[in-house]
Amino acid sequence: MDLFLSTPIEFLKGVGPQRADLLKKELNIHTFSDLLFHYPFRHIDRSMFHTIDQITDHEGFVQIKGRITGILESGVGRNKRLIAKFQDHTGMIDLVWFKGARWIRNSLKVNEEVQVYGRPKAFKGRWNIPHPEISPVEKGGTGLQPVYSSTEKLTNSGLHSKGIEKLIISLLAQFKTQPFIERFPDDFMKEYGLVTQKEALMMVHQPSSLRDAQVASYRLKFDELFYLQLELIVRKKISSKKSKGYVFEEVGDHFNEFYKNHIPFELTSAQKRVLKEVRKDLTKGHHMNRLIQGDVGSGKTLVALLSMLLATGNGFQAALMAPTEILAIQHFESLTEMLAPLDLNVQLLTGSTKKKNRTVLHEELEDGTVDILIGTHALLEDVVKFKNLGIVVIDEQHRFGVAQRARMWRKNTSPPHVLIMTATPIPRTLAMTFYGDLDVSIIDELPPGRKPITTMHKYDASRLRLFGFLKEEIAKGRQIYIVYPLIQESEKLDFNNLMDGYEAITRAFPAPNYHVSIVHGKMKPEDKEFEMNRFAKGETHIMVATTVIEVGVNVPNASVMVIESAERFGLSQLHQLRGRVGRGAEKSYCILMTGDELSKEAIKRMQTMVRTNDGFEIAEVDLQLRGPGDLMGTQQSGILDLKIANLAKDGNIVVRAREAALSLLKDNKIDTTPYDNVRERLQQVLKSRPNWGKIA
């Protein structure tokens, strides 16, 4: 970085020591460079004005001109709010503030012409604008105005969006005349439609038109995504060269015997394709790092089992790690049953495994007596050592933190092969970013005989009819799940909770004609297992539960999933819960129960669930609604350092940036003189971030 951009922020006119301390603490802005790269999160078109009578439900943000005719305060305590009556020649609207009433009131002037900017909201049939921006009327309009993120402490020191804009204008006046290194050569910029980075930085802060803002934004987003993709691809190359993997030379007797004589059902063509990809990895001599994506019920576990048999058939041990005890037990029971005809020692290790049994298990692992170990986080403990661990299967990998997964690497002198499974479909742009260093396999086909699940959205008023439908299903010999989001009453959230729900269900479905189980996360493991076993054996008709049953319950006879307060669940979780039914030959249903008042996002979630059973389509909508951080889990967030790009909205730029990165790495084009500056930047990126691929 040159001397100008590395100048400490306190030396910029208008900052000084106190403001500098705040900028450092609140926005991590330490230098001129940090401020320059503090991008606006949107631009306001200040040349356009509406009148009050033009405000409609679909307008979004509006700008109006007029006068404040009166100011009043309403409510007490936390409900206190400041209201300004605002009027133009077409009507009147309330401007409302719920915070900072005292200092805002002092800044408001009655009967003086001002312009107001904000998003109108309807309340009791009337429009108001909460927390609007108010400024003097500027003649002739001001074009596009950038809006910057700030904080309450900065705002109190005059560094609200407008204050930050003034600092950036001062900085740009100097930056304009400074030399600035362009990293991309001309032909590269021409091929990908990019302006120079200096032009983009000037235009994003001071666009003269909407097109300027878009062109600048595209270049800056491309930069972020290009270096991220380049980093992931390079790390993957380095890893595959350095990490030697065990070679499984033979298919082996275990695999052949199971595949020919004991496999429970014919593999789908998608399962066969993925198995071939795994088999190829295991013969290369490089370490395998493969992600298997597949919708609920697509048969990932069977592919994982066959992969583990490739290890045991070559004299290695295998391990399967699940995020919950329930799921680990489920895997243990189903795999033990399937492998019964084979001479294999399969063991289970969880937090509940008794100390006496653990001691024996640890010894048998180290002397190689145990062939396959299935368990939870308990597998990560230092005392758990293997004789020769050849492959680790990680189920629902996003439930494990990066550091936890890394510990499985140290269970052998050479790292075992890693096979990661997820039933949470990941949109392509996220897979390319979070898992760009993994090889991705997709099982995009359900086993024959599985019928699509019919999903319905019902409001609370339909409850009696719902109970009637459930009784009809039970009369046919079917079983029901009813899932609630809470265990105990919450003072903050007005939703049905599990205990109230259980009482209501037992009243509507009384003994001795009906039997109801209850399962939740606060129960003792043995009590939970007892209730789940009763349901699995068909001894109870209804299981009332929290999301503890999201994974790990496989009851083919269960045909209905009722999700109470469905508006409280994310799309991914709703889809996972729905996957608990539809596992048998019978027609299955998922019923989403909600209150009457739903946000636009909640309505979109319900509509998406009703419309499609396709997990990948659901994941795309979930990405748009929630963003990548929420979708992947906070433990993954360290991989992203995006200031302007948005994976939910910029999928096309992700694809283009990855194409560009691959193109440069092909035939080592990146090592040529025109790309010296790109190489230098890549080295900075590689040094500044941990190697996520190494510990995936």
VOGU-3710 file (C-alpha; in Angstrom, 3 decimals, decimal comma):
1> mdlflstpie> 0,000/0,000/0,000  1,392/3,444/-0,828  2,236/6,072/1,781  -0,823/8,219/1,084  -3,382/5,436/1,675  -1,549/4,137/4,755  -1,814/7,582/6,440  -3,509/7,283/9,879  -7,127/8,474/9,741  -6,608/11,173/12,431
11> flkgvgpqra> -4,636/13,211/9,875  -7,643/13,664/7,592  -9,212/17,111/7,865  -12,350/16,942/10,025  -11,308/13,833/12,000  -8,823/14,508/14,821  -7,938/12,193/17,758  -11,420/11,747/19,317  -13,249/10,977/16,089  -10,330/8,790/14,974
21> dllkkelnih> -10,707/6,640/18,117  -14,422/6,247/17,417  -13,863/5,351/13,743  -11,317/2,715/14,783  -13,547/1,152/17,463  -16,895/1,383/15,673  -16,023/0,750/11,986  -12,439/-0,576/12,114  -11,288/2,438/10,068  -7,620/3,134/10,921
31> tfsdllfhyp> -6,177/4,605/7,695  -7,128/6,605/4,604  -7,353/3,271/2,789  -9,915/1,897/5,292  -12,120/4,965/4,786  -11,777/4,802/0,999  -12,941/1,176/1,095  -15,887/1,972/3,401  -18,408/1,714/0,590  -21,930/3,181/0,578
41> frhidrsmfh> -24,553/0,460/0,989  -26,999/2,276/-1,293  -27,457/5,464/-3,306  -30,428/7,793/-2,993  -31,703/9,573/-6,091  -32,140/13,051/-4,612  -33,278/14,529/-7,926  -36,679/12,790/-7,646  -39,516/13,939/-5,399  -42,939/12,477/-4,626
51> tidqitdheg> -45,994/14,187/-3,245  -47,734/12,777/-0,162  -50,783/11,681/-2,179  -48,496/9,559/-4,425  -47,325/7,311/-1,564  -48,469/3,713/-2,080  -47,761/0,370/-0,470  -45,200/-0,609/-3,122  -43,232/2,651/-3,222  -40,259/1,702/-0,980
61> fvqikgritg> -38,166/4,774/-0,074  -39,605/8,173/-1,018  -38,457/11,783/-0,939  -40,976/14,570/-0,300  -40,830/18,380/0,095  -42,897/20,382/2,539  -43,108/21,896/6,032  -43,391/20,631/9,598  -46,587/22,174/10,975  -46,452/20,836/14,531
71> ilesgvgrnk> -44,460/18,648/16,949  -45,790/16,483/19,776  -44,711/13,639/22,064  -46,851/10,581/22,664  -46,700/7,622/25,078  -44,573/7,089/28,186  -41,430/5,149/29,048  -40,403/2,694/26,374  -43,503/3,531/24,335  -42,572/7,212/24,149
81> rliakfqdht> -42,259/8,610/20,632  -41,807/11,963/18,903  -44,262/12,875/16,131  -43,871/15,723/13,634  -46,856/16,660/11,448  -45,536/17,132/7,915  -47,514/18,712/5,091  -47,174/19,443/1,387  -49,776/20,860/-1,031  -51,395/17,411/-1,462
91> gmidlvwfkg> -51,797/16,202/2,124  -50,295/15,406/5,520  -48,152/12,587/6,934  -46,631/11,852/10,358  -42,866/11,689/10,821  -42,139/9,405/13,793  -39,067/8,800/15,996  -38,914/6,084/18,653  -35,356/6,907/19,797  -33,366/10,077/20,417
101> arwirnslkv> -36,517/12,220/20,809  -34,769/14,946/22,844  -31,961/15,852/20,450  -34,087/15,263/17,334  -36,761/17,660/18,653  -34,150/20,411/19,053  -33,135/20,023/15,389  -36,685/20,309/13,963  -37,911/23,689/12,721  -41,622/24,443/12,292
111> neevqvygrp> -42,862/26,092/9,062  -39,471/25,932/7,354  -39,312/24,191/3,954  -37,343/20,925/4,166  -36,972/17,688/2,231  -37,714/14,350/3,894  -36,402/10,924/2,889  -37,578/7,584/4,304  -39,663/4,438/3,895  -43,405/4,997/4,561
121> kafkgrwnip> -45,226/2,498/6,803  -48,963/2,072/7,298  -50,276/2,159/10,877  -53,989/1,910/11,663  -54,908/2,939/8,134  -52,616/6,011/8,085  -49,166/6,569/6,567  -46,151/7,581/8,618  -42,382/7,701/7,990  -40,323/6,272/10,884
131> hpeispvekg> -36,891/7,838/11,526  -36,708/9,895/8,292  -33,694/11,871/7,070  -34,442/15,611/7,076  -32,363/18,240/5,285  -32,801/21,743/3,803  -34,287/21,857/0,303  -31,499/21,870/-2,286  -32,417/23,693/-5,449  -32,211/21,662/-8,638
141> gtglqpvyss> -31,731/18,343/-6,813  -28,412/16,758/-5,928  -28,320/13,608/-8,083  -27,243/10,365/-6,443  -26,297/10,588/-2,787  -24,324/7,748/-1,158  -25,585/6,320/2,140  -22,992/4,925/4,566  -23,366/2,606/7,532  -22,686/4,281/10,864
151> tekltnsglh> -23,360/3,597/14,547  -25,127/5,376/17,389  -21,838/6,530/18,954  -20,563/7,899/15,630  -23,888/9,608/14,933  -23,706/11,330/18,321  -20,313/12,731/17,244  -21,682/14,046/13,964  -20,469/11,070/11,934  -23,810/9,902/10,652
161> skgiekliis> -24,007/8,962/6,961  -23,824/12,609/5,895  -20,843/13,244/8,205  -18,947/10,249/6,836  -19,760/11,422/3,303  -18,105/14,788/4,051  -14,926/13,022/5,224  -14,851/10,857/2,096  -15,352/13,904/-0,180  -12,338/15,511/1,541
171> llaqfktqpf> -10,320/12,302/1,057  -11,308/11,928/-2,623  -10,137/15,473/-3,396  -6,610/14,360/-2,421  -6,879/10,802/-3,774  -7,744/12,146/-7,231  -4,186/13,399/-7,808  -2,400/10,462/-6,156  -0,813/7,621/-8,175  -2,658/4,316/-7,732
181> ierfpddfmk> -1,516/0,864/-8,873  -3,974/-0,923/-11,189  -3,508/-4,652/-10,661  -5,313/-5,916/-13,777  -3,760/-5,526/-17,267  -5,805/-3,719/-19,951  -6,775/-6,791/-21,972  -8,061/-8,540/-18,820  -10,219/-5,498/-17,917  -11,543/-5,333/-21,451
191> eyglvtqkea> -12,448/-9,047/-21,475  -14,417/-8,787/-18,220  -15,898/-5,318/-18,771  -14,088/-3,569/-15,927  -13,183/0,069/-15,355  -9,944/0,772/-13,461  -10,046/0,341/-9,694  -9,266/4,041/-9,163  -12,192/5,058/-11,407  -14,442/2,623/-9,541
201> lmmvhqpssl> -13,426/4,009/-6,141  -14,091/7,595/-7,262  -17,427/6,711/-8,897  -18,839/4,536/-6,110  -18,535/7,464/-3,689  -19,463/10,231/-6,155  -21,544/8,772/-9,002  -22,940/11,254/-11,499  -25,537/8,726/-12,671  -27,076/5,390/-11,743
211> rdaqvasyrl> -24,987/3,753/-14,479  -21,801/5,167/-12,886  -22,790/3,604/-9,566  -23,503/0,241/-11,229  -20,248/0,198/-13,231  -18,208/1,100/-10,130  -20,040/-1,441/-7,998  -19,455/-4,210/-10,569  -15,689/-3,604/-10,621  -15,378/-3,539/-6,821
221> kfdelfylql> -17,552/-6,648/-6,357  -15,582/-8,436/-9,068  -12,319/-7,627/-7,229  -13,534/-9,121/-3,944  -15,000/-12,248/-5,503  -12,096/-12,776/-7,923  -9,443/-12,848/-5,187  -11,642/-15,025/-2,981  -12,090/-17,586/-5,781  -8,417/-17,370/-6,758
231> elivrkkiss> -7,433/-18,014/-3,139  -9,701/-21,071/-2,832  -8,542/-22,634/-6,106  -4,839/-22,052/-5,321  -5,218/-23,471/-1,803  -6,905/-26,546/-3,254  -4,026/-27,041/-5,726  -1,405/-26,638/-2,988  -3,310/-28,995/-0,692  -3,695/-31,731/-3,318
241> kkskgyvfee> 0,046/-31,582/-4,115  1,208/-31,559/-0,496  -1,367/-33,861/1,125  -0,588/-37,437/0,300  -3,554/-39,709/0,831  -3,816/-43,407/1,470  -4,318/-45,408/-1,719  -7,163/-47,913/-1,536  -5,869/-50,188/-4,276  -8,603/-52,806/-4,160
251> vgdhfnefyk> -12,362/-52,625/-3,987  -12,034/-55,298/-1,302  -14,104/-58,233/-0,038  -16,254/-56,138/2,332  -17,509/-53,887/-0,459  -18,025/-56,731/-2,951  -19,848/-58,999/-0,518  -22,171/-56,212/0,684  -22,817/-54,804/-2,814  -23,547/-58,177/-4,413
261> nhipfeltsa> -25,537/-59,882/-1,658  -26,740/-57,531/1,085  -27,436/-54,046/-0,286  -31,000/-53,130/0,829  -32,040/-51,614/-2,498  -30,692/-50,884/-5,977  -28,594/-47,715/-6,113  -29,927/-44,809/-8,174  -27,832/-43,635/-11,107  -26,940/-40,509/-9,060
271> qkrvlkevrk> -25,651/-42,657/-6,173  -23,596/-44,777/-8,588  -22,099/-41,643/-10,179  -21,070/-40,206/-6,784  -19,650/-43,552/-5,645  -17,478/-43,652/-8,788  -16,198/-40,137/-7,985  -15,290/-41,231/-4,446  -13,649/-44,451/-5,699  -11,533/-42,427/-8,158
281> dltkghhmnr> -10,398/-40,073/-5,352  -9,320/-43,006/-3,183  -6,989/-44,429/-5,833  -5,143/-41,201/-6,759  -2,688/-41,066/-3,864  -3,923/-37,574/-2,961  -5,966/-36,744/0,088  -9,721/-36,809/-0,623  -11,753/-33,803/0,518  -15,206/-34,337/-0,977
291> liqgdvgsgk> -18,610/-32,838/-0,166  -21,728/-34,873/-0,959  -24,867/-32,787/-1,285  -28,194/-34,517/-1,480  -31,744/-33,770/-0,510  -33,397/-35,443/2,468  -33,840/-39,146/1,670  -31,609/-39,195/-1,421  -29,428/-42,006/-0,032  -26,240/-40,233/1,064
301> tlvallsmll> -25,733/-42,582/4,028  -25,613/-45,664/1,803  -22,940/-44,021/-0,378  -21,010/-43,145/2,807  -21,281/-46,746/4,047  -19,967/-48,125/0,748  -17,096/-45,596/0,914  -16,233/-46,810/4,436  -16,283/-50,429/3,187  -13,664/-49,450/0,589
311> atgngfqaal> -11,474/-48,432/3,558  -12,095/-51,536/5,681  -11,577/-53,774/2,638  -8,101/-52,257/2,271  -7,185/-52,833/5,918  -8,088/-49,369/7,225  -10,520/-48,180/9,890  -13,416/-45,796/9,218  -15,263/-43,248/11,362  -18,618/-41,498/10,995
321> mapteilaiq> -19,222/-38,341/13,039  -22,767/-36,997/13,543  -23,799/-33,708/15,215  -26,268/-35,182/17,741  -26,458/-38,297/19,869  -29,842/-39,177/18,388  -28,443/-39,118/14,859  -25,314/-41,053/15,884  -27,492/-43,784/17,464  -29,707/-43,816/14,359
331> hfesltemla> -26,653/-44,324/12,114  -25,244/-46,995/14,444  -28,466/-48,989/14,505  -29,094/-48,832/10,747  -25,457/-49,578/9,799  -25,164/-52,421/12,337  -28,305/-53,987/10,888  -27,098/-53,649/7,283  -23,599/-54,951/8,090  -24,765/-57,879/10,257
341> pldlnvqllt> -23,891/-60,512/7,577  -20,325/-59,172/7,335  -17,548/-59,934/9,795  -17,062/-56,302/10,873  -16,790/-54,750/14,332  -18,953/-51,585/14,410  -18,976/-49,535/17,644  -20,722/-46,420/18,999  -19,104/-43,618/21,037  -21,147/-40,708/22,431
351> gstkkknrtv> -21,164/-38,546/25,531  -23,432/-41,132/27,185  -21,060/-44,092/26,665  -20,221/-45,487/30,120  -16,619/-45,139/31,353  -16,076/-48,935/31,606  -17,211/-49,392/27,976  -15,073/-46,439/26,841  -11,887/-47,976/28,252  -12,448/-51,203/26,298
361> lheeledgtv> -13,414/-49,257/23,171  -10,265/-47,094/23,312  -8,085/-50,212/23,525  -9,890/-51,921/20,631  -9,564/-48,801/18,474  -5,805/-48,660/19,040  -5,215/-52,346/18,382  -7,381/-52,261/15,241  -10,142/-54,566/16,530  -12,785/-51,891/15,775
371> diligthall> -13,397/-51,497/12,033  -15,978/-48,702/12,025  -16,585/-46,168/14,807  -19,750/-44,077/14,798  -20,191/-41,202/17,217  -20,645/-37,552/18,079  -18,178/-34,833/19,166  -16,867/-37,528/21,569  -14,733/-38,791/18,638  -12,714/-35,571/18,818
381> edvvkfknlg> -11,368/-36,217/22,335  -7,576/-36,677/22,526  -7,931/-40,087/24,202  -9,686/-41,446/21,099  -6,859/-42,915/19,000  -7,007/-45,222/15,997  -4,580/-47,841/14,706  -4,966/-46,740/11,073  -7,902/-44,434/10,358  -8,368/-44,309/6,571
391> ivvideqhrf> -11,580/-42,326/6,083  -13,776/-39,967/8,125  -17,382/-39,289/7,161  -18,843/-36,095/8,651  -22,632/-35,847/8,589  -24,387/-32,454/8,521  -20,964/-30,810/8,504  -22,236/-27,248/9,081  -23,099/-28,282/12,663  -19,394/-28,650/13,428
401> gvaqrarmwr> -16,990/-25,748/13,897  -13,937/-25,597/11,641  -11,519/-26,210/14,519  -13,484/-29,264/15,667  -13,343/-30,855/12,245  -9,603/-30,152/12,040  -9,006/-32,390/15,065  -10,106/-35,432/13,051  -7,069/-34,839/10,808  -4,759/-35,488/13,737
411> kntspphvli> -6,170/-38,949/14,428  -3,545/-40,533/12,203  0,072/-40,030/11,082  -1,219/-39,105/7,608  -4,574/-37,330/7,378  -7,484/-39,689/6,684  -9,652/-39,130/3,620  -12,609/-36,858/4,400  -16,124/-37,288/3,070  -18,583/-34,603/4,122
421> mtatpiprtl> -22,349/-35,066/3,810  -25,066/-32,451/3,967  -28,813/-32,719/3,517  -28,994/-28,920/3,516  -28,737/-28,127/-0,200  -26,290/-25,307/-0,797  -26,862/-22,810/-3,616  -24,202/-22,951/-6,315  -22,736/-19,539/-5,487  -22,280/-20,545/-1,835
431> amtfygdldv> -20,831/-23,949/-2,678  -18,311/-22,219/-4,973  -17,348/-19,831/-2,198  -17,502/-21,755/1,070  -16,491/-25,065/-0,502  -14,473/-23,888/-3,501  -11,584/-25,959/-2,173  -13,634/-29,169/-1,962  -14,735/-31,482/-4,728  -18,532/-31,430/-4,763
441> siidelppgr> -20,769/-34,381/-5,621  -24,529/-34,020/-5,900  -27,085/-36,810/-5,445  -29,945/-35,203/-7,358  -32,272/-38,183/-7,589  -34,572/-39,791/-5,012  -34,819/-43,593/-4,702  -37,737/-45,115/-6,663  -41,041/-45,382/-4,815  -40,693/-42,146/-2,804
451> kpittmhkyd> -43,747/-39,991/-3,405  -43,576/-36,181/-3,326  -44,872/-34,711/-0,066  -47,963/-32,484/-0,285  -47,365/-29,267/1,685  -50,179/-26,996/2,902  -50,188/-23,675/4,738  -53,027/-23,286/7,268  -53,893/-20,541/9,743  -54,787/-21,149/13,413
461> asrlrlfgfl> -58,487/-20,823/12,604  -58,275/-24,148/10,705  -57,176/-26,126/13,771  -60,399/-28,133/14,277  -60,369/-29,227/10,654  -56,696/-30,140/11,042  -57,486/-32,373/14,040  -60,196/-34,093/11,989  -57,689/-34,773/9,193  -55,114/-36,155/11,665
471> keeiakgrqi> -57,715/-38,536/13,115  -58,456/-39,795/9,594  -54,746/-40,500/9,021  -54,426/-42,300/12,372  -57,506/-44,387/11,464  -55,586/-45,495/8,354  -52,784/-46,729/10,625  -50,475/-43,757/10,076  -48,475/-41,717/12,620  -48,058/-37,959/13,103
481> yivypliqes> -45,278/-35,531/14,069  -46,265/-32,179/15,618  -43,294/-29,812/16,055  -43,187/-26,664/18,201  -40,482/-23,978/18,281  -40,381/-23,378/22,058  -40,141/-25,573/25,144  -41,430/-23,158/27,785  -43,512/-20,009/27,783  -41,620/-16,960/26,560
491> ekldfnnlmd> -42,613/-13,537/27,808  -41,271/-11,924/24,655  -42,740/-14,175/21,997  -46,444/-14,825/21,625  -46,236/-18,330/20,118  -47,659/-21,703/20,957  -45,119/-23,627/22,975  -44,481/-27,283/23,395  -46,073/-27,820/26,812  -49,287/-25,966/25,986
501> gyeaitrafp> -49,369/-27,800/22,679  -48,918/-31,181/24,344  -51,842/-30,517/26,697  -54,063/-29,356/23,810  -53,172/-32,455/21,758  -53,863/-34,875/24,628  -57,281/-33,210/25,125  -58,098/-33,482/21,410  -56,680/-37,026/21,173  -57,599/-38,609/24,534
511> apnyhvsivh> -56,486/-41,981/25,848  -57,172/-44,862/25,561  -58,021/-44,389/21,849  -54,891/-42,345/21,181  -51,324/-42,429/22,541  -49,135/-39,314/22,453  -45,315/-39,109/22,954  -43,384/-35,971/23,870  -39,700/-35,336/23,035  -37,560/-32,241/23,589
521> gkmkpedkef> -33,945/-31,241/24,105  -34,155/-30,867/27,898  -35,090/-34,516/28,477  -32,527/-37,069/29,681  -31,065/-39,023/26,732  -32,538/-42,315/28,000  -36,042/-40,770/28,341  -35,757/-39,251/24,882  -34,662/-42,568/23,410  -37,506/-44,393/25,194
531> emnrfakget> -40,137/-42,045/23,708  -38,595/-42,167/20,244  -38,459/-45,950/20,326  -42,127/-46,109/21,325  -42,998/-43,959/18,320  -40,703/-45,931/15,991  -42,362/-49,199/17,095  -45,830/-47,742/16,434  -46,855/-47,775/20,105  -47,757/-44,050/20,000
541> himvattvie> -49,805/-42,301/17,317  -48,480/-38,753/17,715  -45,056/-37,413/18,603  -45,139/-33,855/19,976  -41,603/-32,507/19,758  -39,223/-29,604/19,317  -36,728/-29,525/16,449  -34,724/-32,226/18,219  -36,329/-34,491/15,587  -35,013/-32,391/12,693
551> vgvnvpnasv> -32,434/-35,080/12,111  -32,128/-38,618/13,333  -35,645/-40,017/13,216  -36,641/-42,462/10,517  -40,190/-43,783/10,870  -41,535/-44,892/7,453  -45,081/-45,169/8,884  -45,197/-41,442/9,806  -47,197/-39,693/7,078  -47,940/-36,203/8,476
561> mviesaerfg> -45,610/-33,463/9,737  -47,431/-30,554/11,420  -45,152/-27,557/12,096  -46,647/-25,132/14,621  -45,698/-21,436/14,439  -44,020/-22,263/11,131  -43,256/-18,562/10,613  -40,566/-18,899/13,297  -38,522/-21,397/11,282  -36,104/-20,725/8,446
571> lsqlhqlrgr> -36,685/-22,377/5,073  -33,803/-24,795/5,502  -35,186/-26,027/8,827  -38,724/-26,319/7,462  -37,382/-28,409/4,585  -35,403/-30,629/6,982  -38,478/-31,195/9,157  -40,606/-32,007/6,128  -38,043/-34,681/5,229  -39,001/-36,675/8,337
581> vgrgaeksyc> -42,123/-37,879/6,482  -42,519/-39,388/3,019  -40,156/-42,238/3,921  -42,675/-45,014/3,390  -44,908/-46,053/0,518  -47,885/-43,984/1,727  -48,948/-40,502/0,648  -47,448/-37,945/3,058  -48,278/-34,389/4,098  -46,529/-31,404/5,667
591> ilmtgdelsk> -48,857/-28,823/7,245  -47,481/-25,384/8,117  -49,541/-23,741/10,874  -49,140/-19,984/11,407  -50,822/-17,007/13,036  -52,812/-14,579/10,893  -50,297/-11,713/10,837  -47,208/-12,638/8,820  -44,319/-10,560/7,520  -43,643/-10,477/3,775
601> eaikrmqtmv> -40,629/-12,739/4,338  -42,692/-15,283/6,295  -45,315/-15,342/3,529  -42,550/-15,932/0,968  -41,225/-18,841/3,033  -44,657/-20,453/3,310  -45,353/-19,984/-0,422  -41,961/-21,495/-1,326  -42,542/-24,568/0,840  -46,020/-25,121/-0,638
611> rtndgfeiae> -44,771/-24,650/-4,209  -41,738/-26,930/-4,289  -40,062/-29,975/-2,736  -36,767/-29,166/-4,482  -34,176/-28,537/-1,769  -31,866/-26,595/-4,097  -34,629/-24,197/-5,153  -35,535/-23,737/-1,477  -31,879/-23,047/-0,656  -31,714/-20,317/-3,334
621> vdlqlrgpgd> -34,767/-18,557/-1,850  -33,337/-18,986/1,654  -30,093/-17,371/0,516  -31,983/-14,370/-0,876  -34,026/-13,984/2,323  -31,377/-14,610/4,965  -27,968/-14,060/3,387  -24,937/-16,363/3,358  -23,787/-15,883/6,956  -27,004/-17,163/8,481
631> lmgtqqsgil> -27,296/-19,984/5,978  -23,840/-21,414/6,527  -23,601/-20,816/10,257  -21,416/-18,356/12,150  -18,549/-20,806/12,436  -18,008/-20,448/8,694  -18,140/-16,652/8,619  -14,356/-16,181/8,852  -13,966/-17,172/5,219  -15,889/-14,110/4,063
641> dlkianlakd> -14,521/-10,601/4,184  -16,847/-8,978/1,680  -17,400/-5,240/1,924  -19,569/-4,746/-1,157  -20,303/-8,100/-2,828  -23,411/-9,994/-1,736  -23,506/-13,718/-2,438  -27,309/-13,697/-2,315  -27,558/-11,160/-5,138  -24,284/-11,342/-7,029
651> gnivvrarea> -24,288/-14,975/-8,152  -23,563/-13,974/-11,756  -20,439/-12,064/-10,659  -19,301/-15,054/-8,532  -19,500/-17,271/-11,634  -17,687/-14,697/-13,813  -14,970/-14,134/-11,186  -14,391/-17,882/-10,838  -14,118/-18,226/-14,632  -11,519/-15,447/-14,635
661> alsllkdnki> -9,542/-17,055/-11,792  -9,512/-20,468/-13,506  -8,501/-18,843/-16,795  -5,457/-17,174/-15,174  -4,350/-20,385/-13,487  -4,646/-22,384/-16,713  -1,199/-22,932/-18,259  0,232/-20,761/-15,436  -0,843/-17,547/-17,165  -0,817/-15,884/-13,734
671> dttpydnvre> 2,984/-16,310/-13,628  3,514/-14,015/-16,638  4,711/-10,403/-16,312  1,335/-8,645/-16,982  -0,065/-10,342/-13,854  2,760/-9,444/-11,433  0,420/-7,184/-9,433  -2,305/-9,846/-9,279  0,239/-12,359/-7,912  1,399/-9,847/-5,305
681> rlqqvlksrp> -2,180/-9,279/-4,133  -2,855/-13,034/-4,033  0,173/-13,552/-1,769  -1,169/-10,876/0,600  -4,568/-12,651/0,696  -3,000/-16,086/1,317  -0,991/-14,710/4,243  -3,883/-12,789/5,789  -6,427/-15,625/6,066  -6,323/-19,099/7,629
691> nwgkia> -6,286/-22,082/5,286  -9,927/-23,134/5,479  -9,475/-25,903/2,926  -6,777/-27,520/5,055  -9,229/-28,011/7,905  -12,448/-28,688/6,025
//
